[in-house]
Amino acid sequence: MKKLINDPDDVVSEALLGIDAAHPELRVDHAQKVIYRAEPTRRGKVAIVSGGGSGHEPLHGGFVGLGMLDAACAGEVFTSPVPDQILAATQEVDGGAGVLHLVKNYTGDVMNFEMAAEMAAAAADVEVVSVVTDDDVAVQDSLYTAGRRGVGVTVLVEKIAGAAAEEGRDLAEVARVATEVNARGRSMGVALTPCTVPAAGKPGFTLADDEIEIGIGIHGEPGRRRAKLGTAKETAALLVDPILEDMPLDRGTRVIAFLNGLGGTPLIEQYLMYHEVSTLLEGRGIEIARSLVGSYITSLEMAGVTLTLLEVDDAMLSLWDAPVSTPGLRWGV
């Protein structure tokens, strides 16, 4: 195992020290391992809290800031944050208008966020609403989930719901927006190589040099099948076709197309893949209204990509285009 670390047990805590040093616009609670905006929540604004296992950076801590999250809870690598972390974040960011929890559909995340919401309501009378993302069309159930996994649409929900909260919409409306984004989005991924969790010290699975895993999970969970590595054009079809089979889109439908690198795929290959995806969508009469290309939900050093398509209308595009200023996403400011 070759990694730029000190002790495998200290990876998350020491990474948080680096985030703290690099981003004065953020504030890190090192005891609870929670990243906050430096400024407290504006009174009357709905606060948004998310989080999950570390190793997926910039998700979630890289999306704390204007127009997105108010706080992100960092679990250990590929491990859910614990209820006490989530409770601390929820109480800290509550500005009197309630708190929205955005949760990826993984068993530990869902359970711990539910417990924290109950504790917040009982201990501090904080109103909490949770929205769970479950956009992965690859498999119905996996090692970590009951139902579909939450993957790429999570970034889009955090951005669009974050903009709605920034506008001053109430908790019910912000939650409605988040729910609608999740319902309109679908994702599919492919891996070329495994990754190594520092504490494990060895790859989580094996692939032959000429093999790919179709429908991989962001923790290395198995997908639909293994296949021989083909061209970028062939691989793009393996992502686009299952999404459109699950979510048929009429000609003229507008989408946000999000091509995400899993950590070990260089940007030149991501853009090459995006070209193939955009060509396939154009051939089906689907209009790409906005695009996002880059490594936003990673799986340590895993090579591969995920594709997320989100059906949008003018209202959703307006929220997408609204200003955002976070370490991981920034425009309009």
N, C-alpha and C positions, 0 to 999 in steps of 0.2 A: 504494500500500500504506500503510495507516494502522495502526501497531502501537506499543504502548508499550514500545519497545526503545531501546537505544543503538546497538550495532553488530550486524548480523545474525549475524556470526561468534561473538559472545559471548553469545548468548541463553541457552544451556544453562548455561554456567558462572556467569553472573550470576543466573539463577534459583536455582541451587543456593546461592549466597550468601544469597539471600532466605529459602530454606528453612532454612538454618542459623541465621539471625537470628530467624526466627519460631518455631522449634520446639526449645527446649532439651532436650526429651526425645529428640531425634535427634542423631546425630553425622554430619557430612559429611566424607568424604575428597575434597577438591577436586582433588587431583592425579589420582586415579583416577575421579572422578565417581561415587562410590558413597555411598548413604545407609544408615546403620546405626542400630540402636537405641543410645541413649547407654550403656546398661549392656551388658556383654559377655554372650554366650550362657551360660545356666545349664549347668553341667557335667552331661553326660548327656542334655541335650535335643537332639532333632533340630533342626537349623537349616534355615531355608527361604530360598532366594535366588531372586529373579526379576529382571526388568528388560526393557528394550526401548527403542525409540526414544522420545525426549522428544516432547512435543506432545499426549500422551494424559492429562495430569494430571487427577485425582490418581493414576491408574495410572502407575508402580508405587510411586514414592517415598512417596506419601500413604498407603500401606498398610503401612508399616514400623512395627512396634510390637507390644505385647502382643496375642497371639491371631492375628497374621497373619505378616508377613514379618520376618526378621531383617536382611535387606539387600536393597537394590534398586540395580541398575546402570543409570545413565542414559546412553543413547546420544545422539548428536546428533538433531535433529528428524527423526522418521520414519526413523531409521537405527539399526541394531542396535548394542548395546554390543560392544566388542571382547573377544577372549578374555582379554587381560591384566586388564581390569576385572573380569571374572567370576571369574577365578582369584584375584585379590586378595580379593574379597568372600568366596569360598568358604573360603579359608584363614583369613580373619579370624574368621568366625562359627562355625567348626567347634568344637563343644563335646565332641568325642569320641564322639558318637553318629551321626555322618554328616550329610550335607547333601542336602536335596532341592532340585533345580532345577525351577522351574515355568516353562515356556517356551511362548509363543504360537507357533502353527505358521506362522511366516514363515521363508523359506529362510535368511536371514542369522542370525536368532535361533537357529534350530536348529543350524546349523553352528557358530556361535561358542560356544554353550553346550556342545556336544559336545566341541569342542577344549579348552575350559577344564576340563571334567570329566576328560578324559584327562590333562591337565597336572597337575591336582590329585592324581590317583591316583599319578602318577609322581613328582612332586616332594615331596609331603607325606604320601603314604599316606592321603589323605582319601577315605572311601567316599562316592561321589556316585551318586544315582539321579535320573533326569530323567523328568518327566511333561510331555507336550506337549498343549496344549489345541487342539481343532479342532472347535468347535461351530457354526460358521457354515453354515447350510443353503443360503445363497444360490447359491454356485457350488462346483464340485468343485476347480477349479484357478483361480489368478488370476495377476496380474503378479508377486506376491511369494511364492507358495506352490506346493507340490506337495501336492494334497489340500485339505481344508477349512481356512479361516482360523481362528485362535484369536481370539475376541472376548469377549463378555460373560461367558461362563462362567468366564473367568480370575479375575474378582473373587470369584466364589463358591467356586472352588477355593482361592484364597488364604485366604479366611476359614475354610472348613471344615477344610482340611488344617492350617491354622495352629492351630486349636483342638485338633486331634488331637495335634499336636506339643507344644502347651502342656500337655496332659494327661500327657505323658511316654511316649507310645507310641513304639515303635521305628521305624526308618527304613522297613522293609518295610511296616509297617502304615500309616504316614503316607502312603507312596506309593500303597498300595492305596486308601486313602480318596480321595486326589486323582484317581486313575484312575477310580474309580467316579463321582465327581462329574462329571468330564468326559464319561463315557459316558452319563450320564443327562440332560445338558443340551443344549439347542439354542438357536440365536440367529438373528435376522434383522433387517436394518436398512433404513432409508430415509433419503435425504438430500434436502433442499430447496435447499441452496446448497453451493458448493465451499468450500474453505479455501485459505489462502495460506501456504506455507512461507516463513519470513522470508528464507532464503538465495535463494529463487527470485524473490520479489518480485511474483509474479502468481498468480492462482488456478490450481489444478492441473487443473481441467476447467471446462467451462461448462454451465450449465443455463438454459434459457429461464425467464422469470418464471412460466410456468404448468406447468413440468415438474418431475418428481421422478425420482430414481434409486432403483430398487427393488433391494435387495440390495447396497447400497454397502459397500465396505470402509472400515476406519478410517483408511486412508491416502489415501482417495479413489479406490481401485480400482473399476472398473466392476462393476455388479451384474448382475442378470438382464436388466433392460430399463429403458427410460425410459417414463414414462407422464404423463398430464395430472394435475395436482394435484387431488385430490378432497377430500371432507370428512374429518374426523378418524375418523369411523366407518368410512368406506371404507378409509382408510389403515391403521387397526388390523387390518382383515381381511387386508390384504396382508402383515402381520407374523405374525398368528396362524395363518392357514391353511397356509403353507408349513412352519411348525414342526410342526404336528400331522399334516401329510401325511408328514413325515419320521419323526416320533416319535409314532405313534398312542397316545393315552392313553384308558384306559377311564373310564367315568363313576365318580366317587368317588375318582379319583387325586388325590393332593395334590401341589402344586407350590410352589416359590418363584417368584414372578413379579417380574422385574427389568426395569423400564422405565428406560432410560438415555438421557440427553441427550448429544448429540455436541459440545456446546460453545456453539452459537449459538441453542439453543432454550430459551426461558424456562420456568421451573418451572410456571407456570400452564398452559402448553400440554402439558407433560409429564404433569401430573395429569389434564388433560382426556383425553389419550391413554390414560392408565392406566385411567380409568373405562371407556372403550370396550373396552379389552382385557379388563378384568375382567368386563364384561357378556357378551362373546363366550365367555369361558371358563365362566362360570356357565351360559350357555345349553347348553353341551356337558357339563354335569355335572362339571366339573373344579373342585376345591376349591383356592383359594389359601390355603395354610397360612401363608405369610409373604410380605411384599412389600418391595421396595426401589425407590424412585423418586428420581432425581436424576442429576446429571452425574458419573459415576464413571470412565468411559472416554471421553475426549473426542478430538476430531480438530481441534485448534486451535479456530477459530471456525465450523466447519461447523454448519449448521442441519440438524437431523434427530434421529432417535431409533433406538435398537436395542431389541429385546425379547429377553430370555432367559427360557426356562422350564426349571426344574430339577425333575424328579420326585424326591420326597423320602419318607423313612420316618422313624420316631421317632428312630432313631440319628443320622441326618443332621440332623434338626431340632435335636437336643440340641447338636450341634457348632455349628450356625448360631447358636443362642441363647447360646452360651458368651461370657463377657466379651471385649470387644475394645476396644483403646485405641490408635488411630492418628489422624493428622491427617484422614484421609478417612473413617473409619468408627469409631464409638464407641458402645458400649452396655454395660450391666451392670457398670460400674466406678464 
